[in-house]
Amino acid sequence: MPNCTVEPVDLGRVGRRVIEAAFDGGDIVSDGGVLLLRQVDQRIGLTKSIARVFDDQRRRASVAHSMRDLLAQR
């Protein structure tokens, strides 16, 4: 198998920790793809755009989570 990705991909920071994707771990499985999807969504604003389309008829006083947050969770 060719080694196409040599450099780690920087996914940002959480507090003092640096989050990065490195592809030199061999045959492993993880949920790291979720971090990549979140980063892509933040850059292109997909869930934010979709949330604007929905007609949110919930009572504002009772709403704890925004429509965008609910969509991102899915």
PyMOL CGO cylinders between C-alpha atoms (Angstrom):
from pymol import cmd
from pymol.cgo import CYLINDER

trace = [
    CYLINDER, 0.00, 0.00, 0.00, 1.47, 3.38, -0.94, 0.3, 1, 1, 1, 1, 1, 1,
    CYLINDER, 1.47, 3.38, -0.94, 2.15, 5.95, 1.77, 0.3, 1, 1, 1, 1, 1, 1,
    CYLINDER, 2.15, 5.95, 1.77, 0.15, 8.88, 0.34, 0.3, 1, 1, 1, 1, 1, 1,
    CYLINDER, 0.15, 8.88, 0.34, -0.28, 10.94, 3.51, 0.3, 1, 1, 1, 1, 1, 1,
    CYLINDER, -0.28, 10.94, 3.51, 2.95, 11.61, 5.35, 0.3, 1, 1, 1, 1, 1, 1,
    CYLINDER, 2.95, 11.61, 5.35, 2.21, 14.81, 7.26, 0.3, 1, 1, 1, 1, 1, 1,
    CYLINDER, 2.21, 14.81, 7.26, -0.31, 14.90, 10.13, 0.3, 1, 1, 1, 1, 1, 1,
    CYLINDER, -0.31, 14.90, 10.13, -3.49, 16.95, 9.54, 0.3, 1, 1, 1, 1, 1, 1,
    CYLINDER, -3.49, 16.95, 9.54, -4.07, 19.71, 12.12, 0.3, 1, 1, 1, 1, 1, 1,
    CYLINDER, -4.07, 19.71, 12.12, -7.68, 19.72, 13.40, 0.3, 1, 1, 1, 1, 1, 1,
    CYLINDER, -7.68, 19.72, 13.40, -7.26, 22.59, 15.85, 0.3, 1, 1, 1, 1, 1, 1,
    CYLINDER, -7.26, 22.59, 15.85, -7.02, 22.79, 19.62, 0.3, 1, 1, 1, 1, 1, 1,
    CYLINDER, -7.02, 22.79, 19.62, -9.14, 21.85, 22.61, 0.3, 1, 1, 1, 1, 1, 1,
    CYLINDER, -9.14, 21.85, 22.61, -7.78, 23.80, 25.54, 0.3, 1, 1, 1, 1, 1, 1,
    CYLINDER, -7.78, 23.80, 25.54, -4.05, 23.13, 25.66, 0.3, 1, 1, 1, 1, 1, 1,
    CYLINDER, -4.05, 23.13, 25.66, -4.30, 19.94, 23.61, 0.3, 1, 1, 1, 1, 1, 1,
    CYLINDER, -4.30, 19.94, 23.61, -3.52, 19.84, 19.91, 0.3, 1, 1, 1, 1, 1, 1,
    CYLINDER, -3.52, 19.84, 19.91, -5.85, 17.61, 17.88, 0.3, 1, 1, 1, 1, 1, 1,
    CYLINDER, -5.85, 17.61, 17.88, -4.34, 16.11, 14.76, 0.3, 1, 1, 1, 1, 1, 1,
    CYLINDER, -4.34, 16.11, 14.76, -4.98, 13.19, 12.44, 0.3, 1, 1, 1, 1, 1, 1,
    CYLINDER, -4.98, 13.19, 12.44, -1.98, 11.01, 11.66, 0.3, 1, 1, 1, 1, 1, 1,
    CYLINDER, -1.98, 11.01, 11.66, -2.27, 8.12, 9.26, 0.3, 1, 1, 1, 1, 1, 1,
    CYLINDER, -2.27, 8.12, 9.26, 0.73, 6.08, 10.33, 0.3, 1, 1, 1, 1, 1, 1,
    CYLINDER, 0.73, 6.08, 10.33, -1.08, 3.83, 12.84, 0.3, 1, 1, 1, 1, 1, 1,
    CYLINDER, -1.08, 3.83, 12.84, -1.51, 0.78, 10.63, 0.3, 1, 1, 1, 1, 1, 1,
    CYLINDER, -1.51, 0.78, 10.63, -4.81, -1.09, 10.64, 0.3, 1, 1, 1, 1, 1, 1,
    CYLINDER, -4.81, -1.09, 10.64, -6.75, 0.57, 13.46, 0.3, 1, 1, 1, 1, 1, 1,
    CYLINDER, -6.75, 0.57, 13.46, -10.32, 1.72, 13.96, 0.3, 1, 1, 1, 1, 1, 1,
    CYLINDER, -10.32, 1.72, 13.96, -11.43, 4.86, 15.76, 0.3, 1, 1, 1, 1, 1, 1,
    CYLINDER, -11.43, 4.86, 15.76, -14.10, 7.52, 15.78, 0.3, 1, 1, 1, 1, 1, 1,
    CYLINDER, -14.10, 7.52, 15.78, -11.61, 10.19, 14.68, 0.3, 1, 1, 1, 1, 1, 1,
    CYLINDER, -11.61, 10.19, 14.68, -13.65, 10.79, 11.55, 0.3, 1, 1, 1, 1, 1, 1,
    CYLINDER, -13.65, 10.79, 11.55, -16.18, 12.65, 13.68, 0.3, 1, 1, 1, 1, 1, 1,
    CYLINDER, -16.18, 12.65, 13.68, -13.57, 15.32, 14.45, 0.3, 1, 1, 1, 1, 1, 1,
    CYLINDER, -13.57, 15.32, 14.45, -12.82, 15.68, 10.76, 0.3, 1, 1, 1, 1, 1, 1,
    CYLINDER, -12.82, 15.68, 10.76, -16.52, 16.01, 9.92, 0.3, 1, 1, 1, 1, 1, 1,
    CYLINDER, -16.52, 16.01, 9.92, -16.96, 18.68, 12.61, 0.3, 1, 1, 1, 1, 1, 1,
    CYLINDER, -16.96, 18.68, 12.61, -14.02, 20.66, 11.23, 0.3, 1, 1, 1, 1, 1, 1,
    CYLINDER, -14.02, 20.66, 11.23, -15.36, 20.45, 7.67, 0.3, 1, 1, 1, 1, 1, 1,
    CYLINDER, -15.36, 20.45, 7.67, -18.84, 21.49, 8.84, 0.3, 1, 1, 1, 1, 1, 1,
    CYLINDER, -18.84, 21.49, 8.84, -17.41, 24.51, 10.65, 0.3, 1, 1, 1, 1, 1, 1,
    CYLINDER, -17.41, 24.51, 10.65, -15.53, 25.57, 7.53, 0.3, 1, 1, 1, 1, 1, 1,
    CYLINDER, -15.53, 25.57, 7.53, -18.38, 25.22, 5.04, 0.3, 1, 1, 1, 1, 1, 1,
    CYLINDER, -18.38, 25.22, 5.04, -21.26, 26.03, 7.42, 0.3, 1, 1, 1, 1, 1, 1,
    CYLINDER, -21.26, 26.03, 7.42, -23.51, 23.18, 6.28, 0.3, 1, 1, 1, 1, 1, 1,
    CYLINDER, -23.51, 23.18, 6.28, -25.53, 22.65, 9.47, 0.3, 1, 1, 1, 1, 1, 1,
    CYLINDER, -25.53, 22.65, 9.47, -25.84, 26.40, 9.99, 0.3, 1, 1, 1, 1, 1, 1,
    CYLINDER, -25.84, 26.40, 9.99, -27.32, 26.78, 6.49, 0.3, 1, 1, 1, 1, 1, 1,
    CYLINDER, -27.32, 26.78, 6.49, -29.70, 23.86, 6.97, 0.3, 1, 1, 1, 1, 1, 1,
    CYLINDER, -29.70, 23.86, 6.97, -30.86, 25.18, 10.37, 0.3, 1, 1, 1, 1, 1, 1,
    CYLINDER, -30.86, 25.18, 10.37, -31.92, 28.45, 8.73, 0.3, 1, 1, 1, 1, 1, 1,
    CYLINDER, -31.92, 28.45, 8.73, -34.27, 26.55, 6.41, 0.3, 1, 1, 1, 1, 1, 1,
    CYLINDER, -34.27, 26.55, 6.41, -36.22, 24.83, 9.23, 0.3, 1, 1, 1, 1, 1, 1,
    CYLINDER, -36.22, 24.83, 9.23, -39.20, 26.63, 10.72, 0.3, 1, 1, 1, 1, 1, 1,
    CYLINDER, -39.20, 26.63, 10.72, -38.55, 26.23, 14.45, 0.3, 1, 1, 1, 1, 1, 1,
    CYLINDER, -38.55, 26.23, 14.45, -41.94, 26.45, 16.15, 0.3, 1, 1, 1, 1, 1, 1,
    CYLINDER, -41.94, 26.45, 16.15, -40.75, 25.54, 19.64, 0.3, 1, 1, 1, 1, 1, 1,
    CYLINDER, -40.75, 25.54, 19.64, -41.47, 27.93, 22.51, 0.3, 1, 1, 1, 1, 1, 1,
    CYLINDER, -41.47, 27.93, 22.51, -38.35, 30.09, 22.84, 0.3, 1, 1, 1, 1, 1, 1,
    CYLINDER, -38.35, 30.09, 22.84, -38.56, 30.08, 26.66, 0.3, 1, 1, 1, 1, 1, 1,
    CYLINDER, -38.56, 30.08, 26.66, -38.39, 26.27, 26.68, 0.3, 1, 1, 1, 1, 1, 1,
    CYLINDER, -38.39, 26.27, 26.68, -35.60, 25.85, 24.12, 0.3, 1, 1, 1, 1, 1, 1,
    CYLINDER, -35.60, 25.85, 24.12, -32.30, 24.60, 25.53, 0.3, 1, 1, 1, 1, 1, 1,
    CYLINDER, -32.30, 24.60, 25.53, -30.58, 23.66, 22.25, 0.3, 1, 1, 1, 1, 1, 1,
    CYLINDER, -30.58, 23.66, 22.25, -30.56, 25.56, 18.98, 0.3, 1, 1, 1, 1, 1, 1,
    CYLINDER, -30.56, 25.56, 18.98, -31.75, 23.94, 15.77, 0.3, 1, 1, 1, 1, 1, 1,
    CYLINDER, -31.75, 23.94, 15.77, -28.16, 24.05, 14.51, 0.3, 1, 1, 1, 1, 1, 1,
    CYLINDER, -28.16, 24.05, 14.51, -26.95, 22.15, 17.59, 0.3, 1, 1, 1, 1, 1, 1,
    CYLINDER, -26.95, 22.15, 17.59, -29.65, 19.51, 17.13, 0.3, 1, 1, 1, 1, 1, 1,
    CYLINDER, -29.65, 19.51, 17.13, -28.69, 19.03, 13.48, 0.3, 1, 1, 1, 1, 1, 1,
    CYLINDER, -28.69, 19.03, 13.48, -24.98, 18.83, 14.28, 0.3, 1, 1, 1, 1, 1, 1,
    CYLINDER, -24.98, 18.83, 14.28, -25.70, 16.15, 16.86, 0.3, 1, 1, 1, 1, 1, 1,
    CYLINDER, -25.70, 16.15, 16.86, -27.34, 14.01, 14.21, 0.3, 1, 1, 1, 1, 1, 1,
]
cmd.load_cgo(trace, "trace")
